[in-house]
């Protein structure tokens, strides 16, 4: 274990810093100046999460294979193709010196630990048999590019649509992304009759689950007119993959001029989510379309050239060399066009097929003048809504929907980020790159991006739902996630005229599924002939729609949804396996809008052609196991969460010994989100794979009364008592405060001394 108490000399400090850990491992840093605070944060991040930090920078740089071996070659090739390492170096040079200085100070603290630690490093370093390199300021910027990648899913969907076009018409493909009831088209659909599209081979996203794109988060803020304190209350819970250790590290930092409290991310010097004693803020993903795949046509006489509106041009080419543990190094060429890097060679399943065409990725997050790091720095120092609004002008990627409240009583929502303006098209399908007709012609002006300050109804809610009205002049996205969580948040906020902090905590933990109740109105009309099926219908007709840990109805419901999804989409091509995970809105729309043909693309559950028979059979299959579902399996058992570790999970026996696992409530469309996976082939286990990695409720009347939760624990070392100590708290909603107070006998105090202090 790292040293958590006593004294440590740090050459770089100006003055001594106290690092106090309470009985939960929560950290308070007390520094006399801000640079020392950044150094101390880097030091404690390295103490508790150094391997996670190193894994992050190796993943972002395309250098995993150096320590893992050939198993990660695909990831490295993809990351080298995106070019994040060179990109963050360019981004860093664009930052003002005071922001660079913060990264330098943080790196100094990390390196103080790397170079001078007295304890053994965490087990992953020993299992992989390597030592970490020194931390560079640009390493911290890789976190932002990886987060942008995880929160941008457009090109992945374009690839999926392209694979579907091999088998279906564009109209049929469009039907698989149904709109919410109150979500009409923002712009007319683009004619997709271009024959060349049928010939393009589109592979799948190359990244494994922990790095692949995700979606979802909740955030809301209510003004003082709706709270019991007379000051705003802000709530936020970002949803990410459920990994161990989690992405967040809770900390309170006290300096003479500022006090920060909330979620940092190991590897980053600033508070990402939290409050600074003046304002509180939170993020959700906007789901804007900031990526396009352009089909580039090769010169048949010269494979080093591609076609542009002005004729053939040479690719930009860079040779990348990947060192592979235990093997010879590998070299490959990365090519770029005027639109962006060529992805075709690094997509899964493409087998490097070119067929005269390649796919280039245009993405706003690949610009060298990206200043998102500066925006995050400025948010940390904002004191009121005007400061916040100025800060986010440099928030370039990924586009996020931010909510903010200040101590003056202002509440605000803004969606900063670079969103492309397309010459034509809606960004959902591959487009020809050689004509210029589909090119980006600009960026949506910052002043025209969605925003709201102090609304008349005293609340602002965002849960990845559609952000703009139909008369909004720009295309933010053609496809938006459903509105179930947002609608439920609005319902609960409107139930009480004077909301307390505790009321908002309760809302975050809510497990009622509007989606389940709405689709049940259709499902309960299913004709049945056997008494077991009728008993299930009666049981579900009395269900209140809550997906609680000990309830059996959710297990029955999701079992039925599983079979319905098979009947609706089970015969889609295997390369469209995204549809193996049920989407309740998609099912609901097909059942209600196509009652006679919703099973057109499905697996025959019974040897009859009509869809009514398939509906009846789906329920009969549930009924055949009804007794087991009702008596033996609660939703929590069926829907447990196993936090994934990138190394330990791949080691027999050790992986099971160190696994963090817990039964969990909630579902894909509940505020307390817990997305069940149905991809693994185990009908009786729908594990929770995606949910709130962090929860917080901020009290602007007294920010020290704010509440916080993370999913696992503060430490990344599985031998530490702080590795998984937050599991039960996270599952049950037992929040903590970061108020800087703790019983003295229960804390561990580490004093970091400047070298000159004896």
Secondary structure, 3 states (H helix, E strand, C coil): CCCCCEEEEECCCCCCEEEEECCCCCEEEECCCHHHHHHHHHHHHHHHHHHHHHHHHHHHHCCCHHHHCHHHHHHHHHHHHHCHHHHHHHHHHHCCHHHHHHHHHHHHHHHHHHHHCCCCCCHHHHHHCCCCCCCCHHHHHHHHHHHHHHCCCHHHHHHHHHHHHCCCCHHHHHCCCCCCCCCCCCCCCCCCCCHHHHHCCCCECCCCCCCCCCCCEEEEEECHHHECCCCCEEEEEEEEECECCCCCEEEEEECCCCEEEEEECCCCCCEEEEECCCEEEEEEECCCCCEEEEEEEEECCEEEEEEECCEEEECEEEEEEECCCCCCCEEEEEEECCCCEECHHHCECCCCCCCCEEEEEEEHHHCCCCCHHHHHHHHHHCCCHHHHHHHHHHCCCCCEEEEEEECCCCEEEECCCCCEEECCCCCCCCEECCCCCCCEEEECCHHHCCEEECCCCCEEEECCCCCCCCCCCCCCCCCCCCCHHHHHHHHHHCCCCCECHHHHHHHHCCCECHHHHHHHHHHCCCCCCCHHHHHHHHHHHCCCCECCCCCCHHHHHHHHHHHHHHHHHCCCCHHHHHHHCCCHHHHHHHHHHCCCCCCCCCCCCCCCCCHHHHHHHHHHHHHCCHHHHHHHCCHHHHCEEEEECCCHHHCCCHHHHHCEEEECCCCCCCCCCEEECCCCCCCCCCCEEEEECEEEEEECCCHHHCEEEECCCCCCCCCCCCCCCCHHHHHHCCCECCCCCCCHHHCEEEEEEECCCC
